[in-house]
Amino acid sequence: MSKKTDFNDYRFSGLHYINASNKYLTMQRVSDDNNKIVVKVADSHLQRTKYGYALILDYNHVVFIKDWQVSSNFYGNEVLLTREYFKVKEWGEFDDFGAADDESELTFEHWLEVAKEQSYIVEEEGICSPGNPVRWEK
């Protein structure tokens, strides 16, 4: 096994990642134990920093994440979050975002629900179908 495969086994553990093509991996958005998630976010939610990225949560709250937790590609931005390291910090001022309407929006549980919603699209007939598949660039 290569070092990259070993690292992918570590960072995507519990998400059941597989090759989607020769360029992309796909996986579940929520791990079996609900402690690891992959969420699709808009460009405006990511701010490059000296040490990685800041995931912008609201006007002045962020979670700092490493480069290897972000995949920006043709399909959009995927962010890997882990409950254990989800530490909200007060940092910066982001005019595109208002203050959180509710403190719960600054929790891992809120982002867990977002990931679950992105996993499935509920159609009008009440039938759930696969929603927004993860496309993580290798």
VENPE-V741787 format. One record per residue. N is the residue number from 1. SS is DSSP state (2 for helix, 1 for strand, 0 for the rest). Layout:
BEGIN
n->[N;N]
ss->[SS;SS]
END
This chain:
BEGIN
n->[1;2;3;4;5;6;7;8;9;10;11;12;13;14;15;16;17;18;19;20;21;22;23;24;25;26;27;28;29;30;31;32;33;34;35;36;37;38;39;40;41;42;43;44;45;46;47;48;49;50;51;52;53;54;55;56;57;58;59;60;61;62;63;64;65;66;67;68;69;70;71;72;73;74;75;76;77;78;79;80;81;82;83;84;85;86;87;88;89;90;91;92;93;94;95;96;97;98;99;100;101;102;103;104;105;106;107;108;109;110;111;112;113;114;115;116;117;118;119;120;121;122;123;124;125;126;127;128;129;130;131;132;133;134;135;136;137;138]
ss->[0;0;2;2;2;2;2;2;2;2;2;0;0;0;0;0;0;1;1;0;0;0;0;1;1;1;0;0;0;1;0;0;0;0;0;1;1;1;1;1;1;0;2;2;2;1;1;1;1;0;0;1;1;1;1;1;0;0;0;0;1;1;1;1;1;0;2;2;2;1;1;1;1;0;0;1;1;1;1;1;1;1;2;2;2;0;0;1;1;1;0;0;0;0;0;0;0;0;0;0;0;0;2;2;2;2;0;2;2;2;2;2;2;2;2;2;2;2;2;1;1;1;0;0;0;0;0;1;1;1;0;0;0;0;0;1;1;0]
END
